[in-house]
Amino acid sequence: MNKPLRRIAIFCGILILALLIRDNWLQYVRADELNSHKYNRRVEIERYAHERGDIIVDGKAITGSVETEDSDFTYKRVWKDGPLWAPVTGYSSQAFGSSQLENLEDGILTGNSDQLFFDRTLSMFTGDKKRGGNVVTTLNGDAQKAAFEGLGKKKGAVVALDPKTGAILALASTPSYDPSVFAGNSFKDSDDRQQLLKDKDKPMLNRALRETYPPGSTFKVVTAAAALENGLYDDIDAKTDSPLPWTLPQSTVQLKNEGSIPCKDASLREALRWSCNTVFGKISDDLGNQKMIEQTDKFGFNKEVFTPVRADASIYPEDNRPQNAMAGIGQASNRTTPLQMAMVAAAIANDGKLMDPYMVAERQAPNLDPVYTHEPEELSRALSGENAQKVQQMMETVVNDGTGTNAQIPGVTVGGKTGTAQHGLNNSEKPYAWFISYAKTDNGSPVAVAVVVEDGNANRDDISGGGLAAPIAKNVMKAVIDSKK
Amino acid sequence: MSVVTNTTTIGAIDAPSRRNTELALVIFAVAISVFAYANVGLALNGELPSGMLGYGAGLALLGGVAHLVVRRFAKYADPLLLPLATLLNGLGLALIWRLDQSERLLNHPNFAPAASKQLLFSAMGVALFVGVLILLKDHRILQRYTYISMVVALILLILPMFFPPQFGARIWITIPGIGSLQPGEFAKIVIAIFFSGYLMVKRDALALASRRFMGLYLPRGRDLGPILAIWAMSILILVFETDLGTSLLFFGMFVVMLYVATERTSWIVFGLTMSAVGAVGVASFEPHVQDRVTAWLDPFAGWGTHPASEQMAQVLMSFGSGGTLGTGLGQGHSDLILFAANTDFILATVGEELGLAGVMAFLLLYGLIIERGVRTALAARDPFGKLLAIGLSGAFAIQVFVVAGGVMGLIPLTGMTMPFLAAGGSSVLANWALIAILIRISDTARRPAPAPAPSTDAEMTQVVRP
């Protein structure tokens, strides 16, 4: 019986060999694939096993990590002042993933980024506990607070930029939400998130970057810039060829002004001061759709902006003549984000140079050594320095004795433009109040702001860029100037 | 251990008993297990476990007692079998204790800590081992109980039918005070005894008195009938109890023993064909099996909808996450498998926490046990011993293959336990008994032939007086 026994021995050997080969296939060849499989909870467990790095504003962390007891995820994200900072940081939830900076800078915050390779290798030898790196933002805490408190219970958004660098100083959106409430993965977190998603005021919408509004009269600044750049008018104090009443081209509709303001053949400066629809509507028509598109392109319209958080593209579309004329006063199919209008104000304040907006100044390794520092970059030349200064003079007139007097700051030169964008069919809904502005000190301009307030509660007659939005812009600019002192 | 120089043609040669080798290996096995236990404690709680001394002493006591009994009652037994069983049992205890401390498992409704129970059953297993070695002076005695073992095997297999099914299979019986037992584990040994006894008697008839049919030699019905009937019955019972792993095990054991007994390759062909037909047949009507096959073909496809697939996917991810060297004992997340993590799927914990290296080491330990078993069969001088040894070690090999192959996704999963490693009282008891029988056969096989009695005639013829 020994011959079959030997064969059985070989058979048993083959069984064991098959298991060994399979094991090698599983644990060596397929190990990486299985280890990082999307269903592999270990990835998430590992992700929350260490303290996440922080997002820093003014040298202080606005985020944090707390240890939790109720699940296998050890650490949970918390925010120091959630609603204030949510439009900047986004959320990072154990159950619902992450968004915005928390998402884009995840590699640094978790410590898994390639940029931290040396740091990780080093701590492997020193035996340090794994930690995430920090993301240092460009934001200005005081300006952000001024913006958030200025908006208060009203719906709206504020963006403030440093015109010289493009650094984002404030990025507020109301109503806001506290990302801490659904940072965990309990049923309560899930319910609270559902509540936020169902809220008809859309608190999780980042209005500063992801909502486009009709820009209203604030767009006249762009139209004015286009007129100067294209040589349509040269002297901002010379009379323009602007009849009153003015009939829209290819139409019998007369374009109206708000109240009886001196707009007939008004100079550019006067037209902007009083916000003359007829003057700027006609300029847009005189230049034509193509030239208007070219000018808006230079201001950064018509494409998405990455700060690095993506902002929706602001649009100045191809359109027919009457619509193009209306778009010249920001009242047609052109729509902009608050960020875009802040970029317009910033480009003008920076003598025509449009800087690429950004909010990550530096990425730090867990030991606080910088691994990346942002260098300001010029995005485009929106208009010539000479023309930019002309527009500045016009905008300063608006604030000194025009519709924007509410934005005046004693001892500081402020330029601005109000806007009240009609909203809804036949202006049936309450309009949006806009204000864009910049402040100038002896060292150039430290801040440019765009404010939009979509206020459903205010008395209709009170809604105006000058009345609702300008005071907020003023406080934000003041906060930036004060913090520089 | 004295070796007498062989000066005559026939003499009493005191063959090496290798008992000291065995002792050294048992000490090694206990030491490794205690290290594993300490490792788990350090990883999970940051301190040496308080039960370490008790655990070490207990395991050393079990190994020591078993060794002393082998030294006394089976002097020439194979020296590897006992240390291998001790090592596997000891490491299994450490692994079970590690899973006992998983919060995730403790929150699961079907989970209860099993380490202390497993230790108790290990003690009972070693007691059974000792009992078998002391009571079973010669394995050939078992031959007398051929037909009794047939009856016992059938009773063991039918018993669970009278108990409620647990987790989709009717393979448990509940004894008050002891808990659940799987009689199938014991039936494995008893049926091997029956097969060996029957085949030893009938092997010539089966091999020679056969008709030629389509190129194959088929035995006469009256020779093959009884064994075929018993075998078919057990398979049927197991199918109704949805214990497919065990039915596969019985079938494989039957084919192996038949082949060894008759030395006819046609049995292998026969067996493979029948198992293929049987597998396809069962899979076509049994939803339990269909689930397993689906889970085997694409475990990730059924994520979130199919519990069987999801569990298989969890097991595979456990292996994948372990990688080459593993996360280290106590530092993995194999408890994500939840249900049956410490029984059917315990190899996944080995895979994750000890890695490819650890699993290969375990597979080789099993391979060694099988190899020693086959060697015992080769060395055995009587056909009954040969058949019993190959039956038991073949069954052991098939069980290891079916469980490990199932857990690693090589073949569809069937619920069975990894011998010695998995939590489960009947498994530990039965496998200790199995090792005891193998040790008994190997002792008989390696025992030196008794010295020939002095022949007076020889003396007479040699003395030539002038």
Interface residues (C-beta under 8 A of the other chain):
Chain A: M1 N2 K3 P4 L5 R6 R7 I8 A9 F11 C12 G13 L15 I16 A18 L19 L20 R22 D23 N24 L26 Q27 Y28 R30 A31 D32 E33 L34 N35 H37 Y39 N40 R41 R42 I45 D72
Chain B: E103 R104 V256 Y259 V260 A261 E263 F300 W303 A313 L316 M317 F319 G320 S321 G322 G323 T324 H333 L336 G351 G355 L356 V359 M360 L363 L364 Y366 G367 I370 E371 V374 A377 L378 P383 K386 L387 I390 S393 G394 A397 I398 V400 F401 A404 G405 M408 G409 L410
